[in-house]
């Protein structure tokens, strides 16, 4: 009987599984935020990179490909 009580007490006090779930939720929220930012700012980011690429091309700096 003591073993059962001790085991149940350990089971209910163990929070490692809850911590793993919390980290999973945080990662999911961060990924969702990054996706939302890319969707909302995607065109502006693309224009900025194209502008930067054009300026480099004018200076004679090309890619390594």
mmJSON file of the N, C-alpha and C atoms, coordinates in Angstrom:
{"data_MODEL":{"atom_site":{
"group_PDB":["ATOM","ATOM","ATOM","ATOM","ATOM","ATOM","ATOM","ATOM","ATOM","ATOM","ATOM","ATOM","ATOM","ATOM","ATOM","ATOM","ATOM","ATOM","ATOM","ATOM","ATOM","ATOM","ATOM","ATOM","ATOM","ATOM","ATOM","ATOM","ATOM","ATOM","ATOM","ATOM","ATOM","ATOM","ATOM","ATOM","ATOM","ATOM","ATOM","ATOM","ATOM","ATOM","ATOM","ATOM","ATOM","ATOM","ATOM","ATOM","ATOM","ATOM","ATOM","ATOM","ATOM","ATOM","ATOM","ATOM","ATOM","ATOM","ATOM","ATOM","ATOM","ATOM","ATOM","ATOM","ATOM","ATOM","ATOM","ATOM","ATOM","ATOM","ATOM","ATOM","ATOM","ATOM","ATOM","ATOM","ATOM","ATOM","ATOM","ATOM","ATOM","ATOM","ATOM","ATOM","ATOM","ATOM","ATOM","ATOM","ATOM","ATOM","ATOM","ATOM","ATOM","ATOM","ATOM","ATOM","ATOM","ATOM","ATOM","ATOM","ATOM","ATOM","ATOM","ATOM","ATOM","ATOM","ATOM","ATOM","ATOM","ATOM","ATOM","ATOM","ATOM","ATOM","ATOM","ATOM","ATOM","ATOM","ATOM","ATOM","ATOM","ATOM","ATOM","ATOM","ATOM","ATOM","ATOM","ATOM","ATOM","ATOM","ATOM","ATOM","ATOM","ATOM","ATOM","ATOM","ATOM","ATOM","ATOM","ATOM","ATOM","ATOM","ATOM","ATOM","ATOM","ATOM","ATOM","ATOM","ATOM","ATOM","ATOM","ATOM","ATOM","ATOM","ATOM","ATOM","ATOM","ATOM","ATOM","ATOM","ATOM","ATOM","ATOM","ATOM","ATOM","ATOM","ATOM","ATOM","ATOM","ATOM","ATOM","ATOM","ATOM","ATOM","ATOM","ATOM","ATOM","ATOM","ATOM","ATOM","ATOM","ATOM","ATOM","ATOM","ATOM","ATOM","ATOM","ATOM","ATOM","ATOM","ATOM","ATOM","ATOM","ATOM","ATOM"],
"id":[1,2,3,4,5,6,7,8,9,10,11,12,13,14,15,16,17,18,19,20,21,22,23,24,25,26,27,28,29,30,31,32,33,34,35,36,37,38,39,40,41,42,43,44,45,46,47,48,49,50,51,52,53,54,55,56,57,58,59,60,61,62,63,64,65,66,67,68,69,70,71,72,73,74,75,76,77,78,79,80,81,82,83,84,85,86,87,88,89,90,91,92,93,94,95,96,97,98,99,100,101,102,103,104,105,106,107,108,109,110,111,112,113,114,115,116,117,118,119,120,121,122,123,124,125,126,127,128,129,130,131,132,133,134,135,136,137,138,139,140,141,142,143,144,145,146,147,148,149,150,151,152,153,154,155,156,157,158,159,160,161,162,163,164,165,166,167,168,169,170,171,172,173,174,175,176,177,178,179,180,181,182,183,184,185,186,187,188,189,190,191,192,193,194,195],
"type_symbol":["N","C","C","N","C","C","N","C","C","N","C","C","N","C","C","N","C","C","N","C","C","N","C","C","N","C","C","N","C","C","N","C","C","N","C","C","N","C","C","N","C","C","N","C","C","N","C","C","N","C","C","N","C","C","N","C","C","N","C","C","N","C","C","N","C","C","N","C","C","N","C","C","N","C","C","N","C","C","N","C","C","N","C","C","N","C","C","N","C","C","N","C","C","N","C","C","N","C","C","N","C","C","N","C","C","N","C","C","N","C","C","N","C","C","N","C","C","N","C","C","N","C","C","N","C","C","N","C","C","N","C","C","N","C","C","N","C","C","N","C","C","N","C","C","N","C","C","N","C","C","N","C","C","N","C","C","N","C","C","N","C","C","N","C","C","N","C","C","N","C","C","N","C","C","N","C","C","N","C","C","N","C","C","N","C","C","N","C","C","N","C","C","N","C","C"],
"label_atom_id":["N","CA","C","N","CA","C","N","CA","C","N","CA","C","N","CA","C","N","CA","C","N","CA","C","N","CA","C","N","CA","C","N","CA","C","N","CA","C","N","CA","C","N","CA","C","N","CA","C","N","CA","C","N","CA","C","N","CA","C","N","CA","C","N","CA","C","N","CA","C","N","CA","C","N","CA","C","N","CA","C","N","CA","C","N","CA","C","N","CA","C","N","CA","C","N","CA","C","N","CA","C","N","CA","C","N","CA","C","N","CA","C","N","CA","C","N","CA","C","N","CA","C","N","CA","C","N","CA","C","N","CA","C","N","CA","C","N","CA","C","N","CA","C","N","CA","C","N","CA","C","N","CA","C","N","CA","C","N","CA","C","N","CA","C","N","CA","C","N","CA","C","N","CA","C","N","CA","C","N","CA","C","N","CA","C","N","CA","C","N","CA","C","N","CA","C","N","CA","C","N","CA","C","N","CA","C","N","CA","C","N","CA","C","N","CA","C","N","CA","C","N","CA","C","N","CA","C"],
"label_alt_id":[null,null,null,null,null,null,null,null,null,null,null,null,null,null,null,null,null,null,null,null,null,null,null,null,null,null,null,null,null,null,null,null,null,null,null,null,null,null,null,null,null,null,null,null,null,null,null,null,null,null,null,null,null,null,null,null,null,null,null,null,null,null,null,null,null,null,null,null,null,null,null,null,null,null,null,null,null,null,null,null,null,null,null,null,null,null,null,null,null,null,null,null,null,null,null,null,null,null,null,null,null,null,null,null,null,null,null,null,null,null,null,null,null,null,null,null,null,null,null,null,null,null,null,null,null,null,null,null,null,null,null,null,null,null,null,null,null,null,null,null,null,null,null,null,null,null,null,null,null,null,null,null,null,null,null,null,null,null,null,null,null,null,null,null,null,null,null,null,null,null,null,null,null,null,null,null,null,null,null,null,null,null,null,null,null,null,null,null,null,null,null,null,null,null,null],
"label_comp_id":["UNK","UNK","UNK","UNK","UNK","UNK","UNK","UNK","UNK","UNK","UNK","UNK","UNK","UNK","UNK","UNK","UNK","UNK","UNK","UNK","UNK","UNK","UNK","UNK","UNK","UNK","UNK","UNK","UNK","UNK","UNK","UNK","UNK","UNK","UNK","UNK","UNK","UNK","UNK","UNK","UNK","UNK","UNK","UNK","UNK","UNK","UNK","UNK","UNK","UNK","UNK","UNK","UNK","UNK","UNK","UNK","UNK","UNK","UNK","UNK","UNK","UNK","UNK","UNK","UNK","UNK","UNK","UNK","UNK","UNK","UNK","UNK","UNK","UNK","UNK","UNK","UNK","UNK","UNK","UNK","UNK","UNK","UNK","UNK","UNK","UNK","UNK","UNK","UNK","UNK","UNK","UNK","UNK","UNK","UNK","UNK","UNK","UNK","UNK","UNK","UNK","UNK","UNK","UNK","UNK","UNK","UNK","UNK","UNK","UNK","UNK","UNK","UNK","UNK","UNK","UNK","UNK","UNK","UNK","UNK","UNK","UNK","UNK","UNK","UNK","UNK","UNK","UNK","UNK","UNK","UNK","UNK","UNK","UNK","UNK","UNK","UNK","UNK","UNK","UNK","UNK","UNK","UNK","UNK","UNK","UNK","UNK","UNK","UNK","UNK","UNK","UNK","UNK","UNK","UNK","UNK","UNK","UNK","UNK","UNK","UNK","UNK","UNK","UNK","UNK","UNK","UNK","UNK","UNK","UNK","UNK","UNK","UNK","UNK","UNK","UNK","UNK","UNK","UNK","UNK","UNK","UNK","UNK","UNK","UNK","UNK","UNK","UNK","UNK","UNK","UNK","UNK","UNK","UNK","UNK"],
"label_asym_id":["A","A","A","A","A","A","A","A","A","A","A","A","A","A","A","A","A","A","A","A","A","A","A","A","A","A","A","A","A","A","A","A","A","A","A","A","A","A","A","A","A","A","A","A","A","A","A","A","A","A","A","A","A","A","A","A","A","A","A","A","A","A","A","A","A","A","A","A","A","A","A","A","A","A","A","A","A","A","A","A","A","A","A","A","A","A","A","A","A","A","A","A","A","A","A","A","A","A","A","A","A","A","A","A","A","A","A","A","A","A","A","A","A","A","A","A","A","A","A","A","A","A","A","A","A","A","A","A","A","A","A","A","A","A","A","A","A","A","A","A","A","A","A","A","A","A","A","A","A","A","A","A","A","A","A","A","A","A","A","A","A","A","A","A","A","A","A","A","A","A","A","A","A","A","A","A","A","A","A","A","A","A","A","A","A","A","A","A","A","A","A","A","A","A","A"],
"label_entity_id":["1","1","1","1","1","1","1","1","1","1","1","1","1","1","1","1","1","1","1","1","1","1","1","1","1","1","1","1","1","1","1","1","1","1","1","1","1","1","1","1","1","1","1","1","1","1","1","1","1","1","1","1","1","1","1","1","1","1","1","1","1","1","1","1","1","1","1","1","1","1","1","1","1","1","1","1","1","1","1","1","1","1","1","1","1","1","1","1","1","1","1","1","1","1","1","1","1","1","1","1","1","1","1","1","1","1","1","1","1","1","1","1","1","1","1","1","1","1","1","1","1","1","1","1","1","1","1","1","1","1","1","1","1","1","1","1","1","1","1","1","1","1","1","1","1","1","1","1","1","1","1","1","1","1","1","1","1","1","1","1","1","1","1","1","1","1","1","1","1","1","1","1","1","1","1","1","1","1","1","1","1","1","1","1","1","1","1","1","1","1","1","1","1","1","1"],
"label_seq_id":[1,1,1,2,2,2,3,3,3,4,4,4,5,5,5,6,6,6,7,7,7,8,8,8,9,9,9,10,10,10,11,11,11,12,12,12,13,13,13,14,14,14,15,15,15,16,16,16,17,17,17,18,18,18,19,19,19,20,20,20,21,21,21,22,22,22,23,23,23,24,24,24,25,25,25,26,26,26,27,27,27,28,28,28,29,29,29,30,30,30,31,31,31,32,32,32,33,33,33,34,34,34,35,35,35,36,36,36,37,37,37,38,38,38,39,39,39,40,40,40,41,41,41,42,42,42,43,43,43,44,44,44,45,45,45,46,46,46,47,47,47,48,48,48,49,49,49,50,50,50,51,51,51,52,52,52,53,53,53,54,54,54,55,55,55,56,56,56,57,57,57,58,58,58,59,59,59,60,60,60,61,61,61,62,62,62,63,63,63,64,64,64,65,65,65],
"pdbx_PDB_ins_code":[null,null,null,null,null,null,null,null,null,null,null,null,null,null,null,null,null,null,null,null,null,null,null,null,null,null,null,null,null,null,null,null,null,null,null,null,null,null,null,null,null,null,null,null,null,null,null,null,null,null,null,null,null,null,null,null,null,null,null,null,null,null,null,null,null,null,null,null,null,null,null,null,null,null,null,null,null,null,null,null,null,null,null,null,null,null,null,null,null,null,null,null,null,null,null,null,null,null,null,null,null,null,null,null,null,null,null,null,null,null,null,null,null,null,null,null,null,null,null,null,null,null,null,null,null,null,null,null,null,null,null,null,null,null,null,null,null,null,null,null,null,null,null,null,null,null,null,null,null,null,null,null,null,null,null,null,null,null,null,null,null,null,null,null,null,null,null,null,null,null,null,null,null,null,null,null,null,null,null,null,null,null,null,null,null,null,null,null,null,null,null,null,null,null,null],
"Cartn_x":[0.821,0.0,0.862,1.945,2.837,3.464,3.822,4.411,3.446,2.189,1.175,1.019,0.955,0.817,2.034,3.217,4.451,4.506,4.138,4.146,3.167,1.992,0.997,1.463,2.071,2.567,3.64,4.563,5.608,4.995,4.007,3.373,2.729,2.009,1.305,2.234,3.386,4.336,5.285,5.382,6.281,5.727,6.526,6.059,6.906,7.719,8.559,7.726,6.671,5.809,5.13,4.698,4.054,5.036,6.275,7.291,7.522,7.584,7.771,6.615,5.409,4.238,4.314,4.73,4.844,5.862,7.006,7.999,7.446,6.705,6.095,5.127,4.331,3.382,4.129,5.193,5.974,6.594,7.141,7.74,6.683,5.512,4.428,4.013,3.936,3.57,4.642,5.9,6.987,6.954,6.745,6.666,5.489,4.347,3.173,3.445,4.147,4.47,5.411,6.41,7.346,6.62,5.748,4.983,4.102,3.441,2.586,3.4,4.571,5.421,5.878,6.274,6.72,5.576,4.384,3.234,2.909,2.906,2.542,3.614,4.876,5.959,6.733,6.262,6.984,7.323,6.362,6.605,7.616,7.513,8.448,9.863,9.983,11.297,11.887,11.068,11.542,12.007,11.255,11.647,12.962,13.147,14.388,15.578,15.437,16.528,16.805,15.768,15.966,16.676,16.295,16.947,18.418,18.693,20.067,20.864,20.263,20.922,21.226,20.282,20.502,21.654,21.714,22.801,24.15,24.202,25.444,25.839,24.858,25.138,25.704,25.199,25.716,27.167,27.534,28.909,29.825,29.28,30.07,30.289,29.562,29.683,28.603,29.027,28.052,28.105,27.145,27.091,28.176,28.395,29.447,29.01,27.8,27.255,27.736],
"Cartn_y":[-1.196,0.0,1.255,1.231,2.389,2.635,1.544,1.672,2.362,1.986,2.594,4.077,4.423,5.826,6.634,6.071,6.754,6.929,5.897,5.974,7.017,7.049,8.037,9.454,9.636,10.959,11.422,10.539,10.882,11.209,10.433,10.647,12.023,12.421,13.7,14.89,14.669,15.756,15.928,14.936,15.002,15.981,16.992,17.992,18.024,17.018,17.003,16.937,16.168,16.088,17.408,18.091,19.393,20.402,20.35,21.261,21.014,19.763,19.44,19.97,19.847,20.363,21.88,22.543,24.002,24.445,23.772,24.106,23.866,22.8,22.53,23.616,24.092,25.171,26.454,26.76,27.968,27.902,26.758,26.598,26.756,26.181,26.311,27.77,28.517,29.934,30.749,30.45,31.16,30.876,29.626,29.264,29.962,29.998,30.677,32.166,32.782,34.207,34.46,33.613,33.772,33.617,32.634,32.435,33.646,34.166,35.343,36.548,36.744,37.872,37.719,36.518,36.289,36.525,36.079,36.284,37.77,38.476,39.893,40.774,40.452,41.307,40.701,39.605,38.892,39.742,40.496,41.33,42.428,43.037,44.1,43.556,42.38,41.765,41.424,40.894,40.553,41.801,42.886,44.135,44.657,44.555,45.017,44.204,42.888,42.058,42.339,42.535,42.847,44.185,45.172,46.477,46.35,45.613,45.4,44.671,43.677,42.929,43.824,44.689,45.621,46.574,47.064,47.964,47.251,46.005,45.241,45.013,44.749,44.538,45.81,46.973,48.239,48.456,47.948,48.081,47.014,46.074,45.016,43.816,43.747,42.614,41.604,40.393,39.371,38.216,37.327,36.149,35.159,34.216,33.227,32.023,32.027,30.873,30.757],
"Cartn_z":[0.0,0.0,0.0,0.761,0.816,-0.557,-1.251,-2.582,-3.54,-3.498,-4.358,-4.052,-2.79,-2.39,-2.827,-2.622,-3.018,-4.531,-5.265,-6.724,-7.236,-6.662,-7.09,-6.768,-5.614,-5.225,-6.218,-6.568,-7.543,-8.903,-9.301,-10.602,-10.678,-9.653,-9.681,-9.454,-8.847,-8.637,-9.813,-10.674,-11.824,-12.849,-13.201,-14.164,-15.43,-15.677,-16.868,-18.139,-18.145,-19.324,-19.608,-18.569,-18.743,-19.311,-18.877,-19.391,-20.87,-21.277,-22.686,-23.519,-23.017,-23.728,-23.834,-22.765,-22.794,-23.838,-23.905,-24.92,-26.321,-26.499,-27.801,-28.216,-27.274,-27.568,-27.911,-27.169,-27.464,-28.854,-29.219,-30.542,-31.621,-31.417,-32.395,-32.558,-31.462,-31.544,-32.255,-32.0,-32.68,-34.172,-34.544,-35.963,-36.625,-35.952,-36.505,-36.689,-35.745,-35.859,-37.027,-37.205,-38.319,-39.646,-39.751,-40.988,-41.27,-40.247,-40.433,-40.893,-40.315,-40.711,-42.152,-42.534,-43.91,-44.888,-44.537,-45.42,-45.532,-44.408,-44.417,-45.053,-44.829,-45.308,-46.472,-47.013,-48.062,-49.263,-49.781,-50.957,-50.657,-49.502,-49.132,-48.965,-48.394,-48.226,-49.59,-50.484,-51.819,-52.555,-52.473,-53.123,-52.554,-51.259,-50.636,-51.138,-51.232,-51.73,-53.204,-53.994,-55.406,-55.57,-54.783,-54.825,-54.441,-53.396,-52.954,-54.028,-54.653,-55.716,-56.908,-57.264,-58.374,-58.073,-56.841,-56.459,-56.52,-56.089,-56.179,-57.631,-58.485,-59.901,-60.53,-60.136,-60.651,-60.23,-59.076,-58.596,-59.191,-59.922,-60.537,-59.639,-58.548,-57.629,-57.993,-58.348,-58.735,-57.748,-57.889,-57.022,-57.374,-56.501,-56.7,-57.507,-58.053,-58.759,-60.122],
"occupancy":[1.0,1.0,1.0,1.0,1.0,1.0,1.0,1.0,1.0,1.0,1.0,1.0,1.0,1.0,1.0,1.0,1.0,1.0,1.0,1.0,1.0,1.0,1.0,1.0,1.0,1.0,1.0,1.0,1.0,1.0,1.0,1.0,1.0,1.0,1.0,1.0,1.0,1.0,1.0,1.0,1.0,1.0,1.0,1.0,1.0,1.0,1.0,1.0,1.0,1.0,1.0,1.0,1.0,1.0,1.0,1.0,1.0,1.0,1.0,1.0,1.0,1.0,1.0,1.0,1.0,1.0,1.0,1.0,1.0,1.0,1.0,1.0,1.0,1.0,1.0,1.0,1.0,1.0,1.0,1.0,1.0,1.0,1.0,1.0,1.0,1.0,1.0,1.0,1.0,1.0,1.0,1.0,1.0,1.0,1.0,1.0,1.0,1.0,1.0,1.0,1.0,1.0,1.0,1.0,1.0,1.0,1.0,1.0,1.0,1.0,1.0,1.0,1.0,1.0,1.0,1.0,1.0,1.0,1.0,1.0,1.0,1.0,1.0,1.0,1.0,1.0,1.0,1.0,1.0,1.0,1.0,1.0,1.0,1.0,1.0,1.0,1.0,1.0,1.0,1.0,1.0,1.0,1.0,1.0,1.0,1.0,1.0,1.0,1.0,1.0,1.0,1.0,1.0,1.0,1.0,1.0,1.0,1.0,1.0,1.0,1.0,1.0,1.0,1.0,1.0,1.0,1.0,1.0,1.0,1.0,1.0,1.0,1.0,1.0,1.0,1.0,1.0,1.0,1.0,1.0,1.0,1.0,1.0,1.0,1.0,1.0,1.0,1.0,1.0,1.0,1.0,1.0,1.0,1.0,1.0],
"B_iso_or_equiv":[0.0,0.0,0.0,0.0,0.0,0.0,0.0,0.0,0.0,0.0,0.0,0.0,0.0,0.0,0.0,0.0,0.0,0.0,0.0,0.0,0.0,0.0,0.0,0.0,0.0,0.0,0.0,0.0,0.0,0.0,0.0,0.0,0.0,0.0,0.0,0.0,0.0,0.0,0.0,0.0,0.0,0.0,0.0,0.0,0.0,0.0,0.0,0.0,0.0,0.0,0.0,0.0,0.0,0.0,0.0,0.0,0.0,0.0,0.0,0.0,0.0,0.0,0.0,0.0,0.0,0.0,0.0,0.0,0.0,0.0,0.0,0.0,0.0,0.0,0.0,0.0,0.0,0.0,0.0,0.0,0.0,0.0,0.0,0.0,0.0,0.0,0.0,0.0,0.0,0.0,0.0,0.0,0.0,0.0,0.0,0.0,0.0,0.0,0.0,0.0,0.0,0.0,0.0,0.0,0.0,0.0,0.0,0.0,0.0,0.0,0.0,0.0,0.0,0.0,0.0,0.0,0.0,0.0,0.0,0.0,0.0,0.0,0.0,0.0,0.0,0.0,0.0,0.0,0.0,0.0,0.0,0.0,0.0,0.0,0.0,0.0,0.0,0.0,0.0,0.0,0.0,0.0,0.0,0.0,0.0,0.0,0.0,0.0,0.0,0.0,0.0,0.0,0.0,0.0,0.0,0.0,0.0,0.0,0.0,0.0,0.0,0.0,0.0,0.0,0.0,0.0,0.0,0.0,0.0,0.0,0.0,0.0,0.0,0.0,0.0,0.0,0.0,0.0,0.0,0.0,0.0,0.0,0.0,0.0,0.0,0.0,0.0,0.0,0.0,0.0,0.0,0.0,0.0,0.0,0.0],
"pdbx_formal_charge":[null,null,null,null,null,null,null,null,null,null,null,null,null,null,null,null,null,null,null,null,null,null,null,null,null,null,null,null,null,null,null,null,null,null,null,null,null,null,null,null,null,null,null,null,null,null,null,null,null,null,null,null,null,null,null,null,null,null,null,null,null,null,null,null,null,null,null,null,null,null,null,null,null,null,null,null,null,null,null,null,null,null,null,null,null,null,null,null,null,null,null,null,null,null,null,null,null,null,null,null,null,null,null,null,null,null,null,null,null,null,null,null,null,null,null,null,null,null,null,null,null,null,null,null,null,null,null,null,null,null,null,null,null,null,null,null,null,null,null,null,null,null,null,null,null,null,null,null,null,null,null,null,null,null,null,null,null,null,null,null,null,null,null,null,null,null,null,null,null,null,null,null,null,null,null,null,null,null,null,null,null,null,null,null,null,null,null,null,null,null,null,null,null,null,null],
"auth_seq_id":[1,1,1,2,2,2,3,3,3,4,4,4,5,5,5,6,6,6,7,7,7,8,8,8,9,9,9,10,10,10,11,11,11,12,12,12,13,13,13,14,14,14,15,15,15,16,16,16,17,17,17,18,18,18,19,19,19,20,20,20,21,21,21,22,22,22,23,23,23,24,24,24,25,25,25,26,26,26,27,27,27,28,28,28,29,29,29,30,30,30,31,31,31,32,32,32,33,33,33,34,34,34,35,35,35,36,36,36,37,37,37,38,38,38,39,39,39,40,40,40,41,41,41,42,42,42,43,43,43,44,44,44,45,45,45,46,46,46,47,47,47,48,48,48,49,49,49,50,50,50,51,51,51,52,52,52,53,53,53,54,54,54,55,55,55,56,56,56,57,57,57,58,58,58,59,59,59,60,60,60,61,61,61,62,62,62,63,63,63,64,64,64,65,65,65],
"auth_comp_id":["UNK","UNK","UNK","UNK","UNK","UNK","UNK","UNK","UNK","UNK","UNK","UNK","UNK","UNK","UNK","UNK","UNK","UNK","UNK","UNK","UNK","UNK","UNK","UNK","UNK","UNK","UNK","UNK","UNK","UNK","UNK","UNK","UNK","UNK","UNK","UNK","UNK","UNK","UNK","UNK","UNK","UNK","UNK","UNK","UNK","UNK","UNK","UNK","UNK","UNK","UNK","UNK","UNK","UNK","UNK","UNK","UNK","UNK","UNK","UNK","UNK","UNK","UNK","UNK","UNK","UNK","UNK","UNK","UNK","UNK","UNK","UNK","UNK","UNK","UNK","UNK","UNK","UNK","UNK","UNK","UNK","UNK","UNK","UNK","UNK","UNK","UNK","UNK","UNK","UNK","UNK","UNK","UNK","UNK","UNK","UNK","UNK","UNK","UNK","UNK","UNK","UNK","UNK","UNK","UNK","UNK","UNK","UNK","UNK","UNK","UNK","UNK","UNK","UNK","UNK","UNK","UNK","UNK","UNK","UNK","UNK","UNK","UNK","UNK","UNK","UNK","UNK","UNK","UNK","UNK","UNK","UNK","UNK","UNK","UNK","UNK","UNK","UNK","UNK","UNK","UNK","UNK","UNK","UNK","UNK","UNK","UNK","UNK","UNK","UNK","UNK","UNK","UNK","UNK","UNK","UNK","UNK","UNK","UNK","UNK","UNK","UNK","UNK","UNK","UNK","UNK","UNK","UNK","UNK","UNK","UNK","UNK","UNK","UNK","UNK","UNK","UNK","UNK","UNK","UNK","UNK","UNK","UNK","UNK","UNK","UNK","UNK","UNK","UNK","UNK","UNK","UNK","UNK","UNK","UNK"],
"auth_asym_id":["A","A","A","A","A","A","A","A","A","A","A","A","A","A","A","A","A","A","A","A","A","A","A","A","A","A","A","A","A","A","A","A","A","A","A","A","A","A","A","A","A","A","A","A","A","A","A","A","A","A","A","A","A","A","A","A","A","A","A","A","A","A","A","A","A","A","A","A","A","A","A","A","A","A","A","A","A","A","A","A","A","A","A","A","A","A","A","A","A","A","A","A","A","A","A","A","A","A","A","A","A","A","A","A","A","A","A","A","A","A","A","A","A","A","A","A","A","A","A","A","A","A","A","A","A","A","A","A","A","A","A","A","A","A","A","A","A","A","A","A","A","A","A","A","A","A","A","A","A","A","A","A","A","A","A","A","A","A","A","A","A","A","A","A","A","A","A","A","A","A","A","A","A","A","A","A","A","A","A","A","A","A","A","A","A","A","A","A","A","A","A","A","A","A","A"],
"auth_atom_id":["N","CA","C","N","CA","C","N","CA","C","N","CA","C","N","CA","C","N","CA","C","N","CA","C","N","CA","C","N","CA","C","N","CA","C","N","CA","C","N","CA","C","N","CA","C","N","CA","C","N","CA","C","N","CA","C","N","CA","C","N","CA","C","N","CA","C","N","CA","C","N","CA","C","N","CA","C","N","CA","C","N","CA","C","N","CA","C","N","CA","C","N","CA","C","N","CA","C","N","CA","C","N","CA","C","N","CA","C","N","CA","C","N","CA","C","N","CA","C","N","CA","C","N","CA","C","N","CA","C","N","CA","C","N","CA","C","N","CA","C","N","CA","C","N","CA","C","N","CA","C","N","CA","C","N","CA","C","N","CA","C","N","CA","C","N","CA","C","N","CA","C","N","CA","C","N","CA","C","N","CA","C","N","CA","C","N","CA","C","N","CA","C","N","CA","C","N","CA","C","N","CA","C","N","CA","C","N","CA","C","N","CA","C","N","CA","C","N","CA","C","N","CA","C","N","CA","C"],
"pdbx_PDB_model_num":[1,1,1,1,1,1,1,1,1,1,1,1,1,1,1,1,1,1,1,1,1,1,1,1,1,1,1,1,1,1,1,1,1,1,1,1,1,1,1,1,1,1,1,1,1,1,1,1,1,1,1,1,1,1,1,1,1,1,1,1,1,1,1,1,1,1,1,1,1,1,1,1,1,1,1,1,1,1,1,1,1,1,1,1,1,1,1,1,1,1,1,1,1,1,1,1,1,1,1,1,1,1,1,1,1,1,1,1,1,1,1,1,1,1,1,1,1,1,1,1,1,1,1,1,1,1,1,1,1,1,1,1,1,1,1,1,1,1,1,1,1,1,1,1,1,1,1,1,1,1,1,1,1,1,1,1,1,1,1,1,1,1,1,1,1,1,1,1,1,1,1,1,1,1,1,1,1,1,1,1,1,1,1,1,1,1,1,1,1,1,1,1,1,1,1]
}}}
